[in-house]
Amino acid sequence: MTFEQLLADIHRYPIVTDDTRELVAGGVFVYGGGRTLQDEFLNQALALGAAVIVSETGLSLPDGVQLVRATNRRAAAAELARAYYGDPAAHLLLLGVTGTCGKTTTTYLLESLLRAGGHAVGVIGTENMRYADRVLPSPNTTPSTFVLNRTLRDMREAGCTAVAMEVSSHALEQERTLSVAFDGMVFTNLSVEHLDLHGSMEAYFAAKARLFTDYVAYARRHGKTPRAAIHIGDAYGARLQAQLCGSVWFPDAPPTAFGLAPTGQGLDGSQLQVDAAGIRGPIRCGGEVIAAVDSPLIGRFNAENILAAVALAHALGLPRAALEQGLRQLQPVPGRMERAAQRGGVCVVVDFAHKPGALDVVLDTLRPLTAGRLICVFGCGGKRDASKRPIMGRIVAERADLVVVTPDNFRGEAFAGIAADILAGIPMEARGKVQVVDERRAAIALALQAARPGDTVLIAGRGAETVLSADVAGEERRIPFDDRVAAAELAAQLLPD
């Protein structure tokens, strides 16, 4: 059987997948391994009764199992997923948000703006996948091509007309989104992260830029005219904007630039006022006010997130009334600058900041809002980009008055080594304000016990996550743990009313 024949007859099969956990007898399995039947996943697929194996390489398969050769496994998976689930992206207003920081908040903002504009909205991202009052766990920031297309189909069948999704560099590098055509995309910013995957900032930038080049070309081939919004207050964003203006990818209209500084192009947020009460003021485009902002979100980074969402929504034609209504109706984003407790004059904030740039911005935001000391509890996850650990250690030592280093997700890597990597970035003269505590709840308790009226305690790194990969007697165990719940419980015990 040829690949074209399989594609034309794909609905004969009960499932098409690249995940043996989903495979059932008679299904199609897209295989990513080599030439030998000793491959674990191929053996599993055969044991489960796969009828067809799609592979880049030749394989000797048992009788009754058909081999379909594909030149490019990822492209084949994308075409199969799109066809099997009825090309759901073609029937949706699909918006992608990429960047190191701000993706989740920007999708929440887009969700609120689109809803105010009359759309039924689905969201796919780090926190969850949600639509039509359903909230599903999200296995990755951006799911696999088969899960993505199945989810988009389910969203469409549930009545969604628009979807806002986070698009990670991993997904772009691994071409998980190759099967969907976007109507719009946002670039928020770029800072150190995922160098374990990409190797360099140049490669990381190149992966992010694909959303605005390769994926725009794909969308155009499938009948869409994508619009884009790019943060030119970020150096990489300014570079991307210059690359795209007048390009073959955006021949009709250049991407909409946005930033907090006046640039003379795109959206101008220079008149936004950012303080402890929130964000207020006009957003202008070409001298005209397109939205008046009055938001309880705090911090310059959230002003940038607001600009990002408004820039894309405006480029897609949402009117001022919808923009302003959507901003007013935005619900707090879980685990993003979330106030977990306020007792005894101490403010306890939980934030997802787990990257150098995000941690720097959050600490910088909290400093002017803190009358007393700024205390930070944080760690770095195991078996993830180790190069960022000393950078984060240095940032926290510079920005905070007291630092508690503690485990984040263990993932089988010893905390002692992670802590040593973090401490390597902290100058010896600052080590006196740093404590290392090898249990996260105990670390939060220590920070609260040290706090005095006027202090702010930031618990960084996990945000709204509810499961922790912990080291239990030398073994990895996934245990229920929510920084927000732990902070609230401990604050009630340790801080005066």
N, C-alpha and C positions, 0 to 999 in steps of 0.2 A: 504494500500500500504506500502511495506517495503522501507527502505532507498535505498537498492540496486536496487529495481525496479524503483524508482524515478531517480536514477543516470543513469540507462541504457536508460531511456526514456526522459532525461532532455531536449532534443532539441524540444520536442513537445510544450514547453511553451514559451510565448513571452518575459518573463523576469524572472530572478532568482535574488533575492536581499534580503538584510537585512535592507534596507532603504525605508521607505514608500514613500519618495519623488520620488523614481524611479519606484515604483510599478504601474502596469497597470492591468486591468481586465484579469483574466485567468492566472496570474503569480504565481510564487512560492515565498513565504515570509518565511525567516528564522527568527524565533522569539526568542528573548533573555529574555523574561520576565518569570513570574511565572504562577500560575494555573488559574488566574481569567480573565474573559473576560472584566474586567474593565480596564485592561491595555490599556493605550492610544494608543500605536503603534499597538497593536493587533486589537483594534477597528477600527483604520484607515485602516489597511490592509483588514479587512473584508468589510468595507464600499467601498473600492476601487475595490472589486471583486476578491480578491485572490482565486485561485483554490486550492492551497495546502499550508498548514502551517507546517513548520518543527520546531519541538520543543523537548527539552529534557524532558519535563513533559507532562502528559496527560491533554488534554483540551476537553471541551464540545463545539463542533463547530456546526454552523448551517448546515442544510442539503445542500448537494452539495459541501461542503468544506472538502477536505480530510486532515487528520492529519497523518504526517509521524514522527515517533519517532526517535530521534538521541541520542546516548549515550553522545556525546560531540558536542555541538552546533558549536563551532569554527572549529573543525575538519570537521564537516559536511559542513559548509559554504565553507571551503577551497576546499573540494573534489567537491562540486557542481560548484564552480566558475571555477576550473581547467577544469572540463569536459565541462561545458557550453561554455566556450570560446576557447576550442580546445587545452588546455595545451600549451599556447604560449611560456612559458619559456623554454620548451623542445627544441624549435627551435631557441633560441637566446643565445648569449653569455651574461649571466646575471651577473653583478657585483654589490655587495652590500658594502656600506661604512658606518661604524658605529663608534661612539665615541662622546664625549661631544662637541668638537670643531673641525672644519676643514672639516666637511662632505661636505658642499656645494662646497668649493674650490677644494676639491679632486675629486668630480664628474666632475667639469669643466675640470680639468686636464686630467682625464681619457677620457672624451669625445674628447679632442684634440688629445691625444695619439692614441686612437683607430681609429679616423678619419685618422690620418697620416698613420696608419697601414692598411688602406683600408676598414675599416668598415663604414657602414651607422649607425649612433649612435642616440639612444634616451636617454633622461635623465629624471629622476623622482626625485624631491627634494623639498626643502623648497621654492625656488623662483618660480618654475613653473614645468610643464611637457612639454617637447619640443621634436620635431622630424619632419623631412621632412619639414622644414620651418614653422611648426605650433608651436605656443606657447599657452598653455592652463593654466588656473589658477590651483594651487595646493591646495586642501582643507586641506591637512595635509602634514607634511614632508614625511610620507609614507602613501599612501591611503589605504582604506579598501580592503579586499581581492577581492571583486567583482569589484571595480573600478580599482584595480591593474591589474587583469587579463584582463579586458576589454581594458585597456590602452596598455598593452603588446600585445594583439591581434591587436589593431589598429596600433601600431608601426611596428609589423611584416608585416601586410598587406601593410603598406606604404613603405616597403623595408628595414626596419632596420634589421641589423644583430647582433647588440650588444646594450645593455642597461646598463647604469650606474645609480644606484639609491641610495639615502640616506635611511638608515634603522635606524629608531629611536628606543629608548628603549621602548617607548609606543607601537610601532608596534610589537616588539618582545614579550613584555609582553602580549599583546592582540592577538598575533598570526595572525596578518594581512598578514604576509608573509609565512604562513604555506603552501600555495598552490603553491609556486614557488620553483624551484630548481636552486640554484646559482652555477655559475662556478668559482667565485672568490669573496673574501671578504677582507676588510681592517679594521683594528682597529687603530684609530688615537690617542686617549688619553681618559682619564677619570678624571673629576673634579666635584665639587659640582654642582648638577643640578637635577631637577625632584624628589627631596626627598619627595615632597608632594605625589607623586605616589608610589615611591619605599620604602620609610620609612628609608632607610639606604644606605650608600655607598656600603655595601656588597651586598644588594639586587639589587642595580643599576648595579653593576659589573656583577652579576649573569645573569641579563637580557641581557646585552650586549654580554656576553660570549656565550649565546645560539646560536648566529649566527655561531659560530665556532664549535659547538658540535651538538645540535639537528638538526640544519638546514643543516649541512654538512652530517649528517647521512641520512636525507631526500633526499638530492641531490644524494648521493651514491645509495640509493634505486631506484632512477629514472635514473640511468645510467650515471651520471656525476662524474667526478673526480675533485673536487674543489681544487683550489689553494688559499693560504691566504698570507697576508702581515700584520705584526704586529709591531707597534712602540715600541721598547724595551727601548727607552729613557724615556718612561712613566712608572711609577712604576706598574700600573695595566697592562700595555702592557707586561712588563717583566714577570709578574706573569702569564699572559695568555699564553705567549710563552712557559714558563716552563711547564705549564699544558698540552699543546698540543703536544710538541715534543715527538715522540715515542708513541703517543696515538692511540687508535682505530680509531679516526677520521681522522688522517693523517698518515696512515701506509706507504704510498709510498714515500712521501717527506714532511719534516716538513714545517711549515709556514716560509715564508721569513721574517727574522728580518730586521729592518732598524732603523737608528738613526743618529744623528749628531755627536755623540762621537764614536771613534773607539772601536768596541766591539769584533772584530775577528770573527764575524758571520754575514751573510746576507749582506745587502747593507750598505756601509760606506759613510756617507756624511760629514766626518770630515774635508775635504779639501774645502768645499763650502765656498765662501766668501760672507758675507751678509753685505750690507751697503745701503746708501741712493740711490744708482744707481740701485740696484737690487741684484740678486743672481747669482753668477758665480762660475764655477769650476767643477771638475770631481766627478762623482758618481762611486764608485768602488764596485765590488763584487768578492771576492776571489782574490783580488789584480789586477783584470782586470778592466779597465775603460769601463763601459757599456753605459755611456752617459756623454757628456760635457754640462753643464748647462749654459745658458746665458739668464736670465729671468728678466723682469722689475718688477716682484713681489718683495715686500720688507718684511723684518722681518724674524726672525728665525722660527716662526711658519709656514710661507709660504715655507721655506726650508724643513720643516718637511712634509708639504703637498705635495711638489714635490717628496720627497723621497717615500711617501706613494703610490702615483700614479705610479711612475716608478717601485717601487718594485713589485706591482701586475702585471703591464704590462709586465715586464721582466719575471716574473714567468710564465706568460701565453704565452711567446715565441715571443713577439714583438722585432724586431731587433733594433740595436742601431740607425740606420738611422731614423726609425719611432719615436723612443723616442725623439731624438734631434729635428726633424721636428715638432713634436707635442708640445714640450716645446716652440719652437720659435713662433708658430702660435697661442698660447693661447691668447684669448681675455680677457681684464680686467673683473674681476668678479664683477657684480653690487652690490654695497653696502658693499663691503669688502675692507677696506682700500682705499675707493674711494675718490679722491680729488674732492670736490664739488666746491671749489673756491680757487683762489690765487690772492689776491689783497692787495695792500698797504703793502707788506711784510708779510702778514698774510696768513697762509695755513689753509684751512678748510677741514677736513677729516670726512667722514661719514663711520661708521662701524657697523655691525650687533651685535657686542659684547653685549650680554645681560645675560651673565653668569659670575660668579666670575673669573674663569680661563681665559676666553676669554678677559675680560676687563683688567685683570692684564697683559696679554701678549701684547695687543694692546698699552696700555699706556707705557709699558716697551720698546716697539719697537719705539714709537714716541719720547721718551725722548732724545735719542742721536741725533735724526734728527732735534731737535728743538733748535734754538739758544737762544730764549727768554723763555717765560713762556708756560706751557702746561695747557690749559683750557679745562675742560671736562663738557659737557652737557649730563646728563643721567637720567634715572628713572627706575622703575621696574613695570612690568605689574601687573594689578589687578588679583586677584583670581588665582595666580600661586605661586609656592614654595616661601613662605614668609621667610624661613630660610636663603635664600641667600641675602636678602636685607641688613642687617647690615654688612655682609661680603663685599658686593660690596661698601657700604659706606666707610668702612675702607680702602679698596684698593684704591679707588679714592682719598680719603683724603691723603693717603701716597704718591701717584704717581703724582697727579696734583697740580698746583699752585693756581688754582681757580676752584671751583666746582659750577655748577648750577644744582640743583635737580629739575626735572620737570616730568609731567605725561608721562608715556608710554601708553600702551593700558589700558583703564579704566575698562572694563568688569564688571561694576557695583560695584566696590569697591572704597570707598572714597579715594581721593588722600592724604588727611591729614593723614590718618592712614599709608599709604604706605610711605609717606615722614618721618613720625615719626620712622618707622622701619629702614629706611635707616640711619637717623640721629643717631639712637641708636648705630650704629657701628663706629661713628666718634668721636674721643676723643674731650673733651671740648676745649682743647687748639688749635684744628684745626677748630673749628666752625666758626672762624672769616673769613675764606676764602670760606665759603659755603653760597650760597644763594638759597632760595626755590622760584620757580616761577610756579604758577599753570596753566600756558598755554604754550604749547611747542614752538610755534612760538615766543612768547615773550621771552622765555628763550634763544632761539638761538640768538635773537636780542640783548639781554643783554650781552651774551658772546662776540658777535662781537663788540659791543660798547666798551667793556672793553679791547679788543685786541690791541696790539701795534706791530709795525714791529718786525719780528723775532718770534712772537708767533705762536703756533699751536692751533687751536680749534678742538677738537674731539667731534663729535655728535654721541653718542653711543646708541645702543639698537635696532634700527629698520632697519638699512641697506637700502635695496631697497624696503621696504614695502610702499605701496601707499595708504593704508586705515588705519585710526586711530580710535580706539574705544574711543570716547571722552565723557566727562560728560557735557551735554548741559542742563542747568537748572535742574540738578538733575536726568536727564534721560540719558541712554546710547544711543548714536548715532554713527553710522559709517560714518565718514566724509573723503573726499579725503585729504590726507596729506602725503607728501613725504619729508623726511629730506633733501634730495639732492636738490630738487627744492626750498624749503624754504631757505636753506643755500645760494644757488646761488642768489636768488632774494634779500635777505637781505644784502648779501655781496656787491652787486651792489649798494644798497642804502646807506650803512653805512660805507663802507671801501673806502679809496681813490684809484684812479687808480695807 
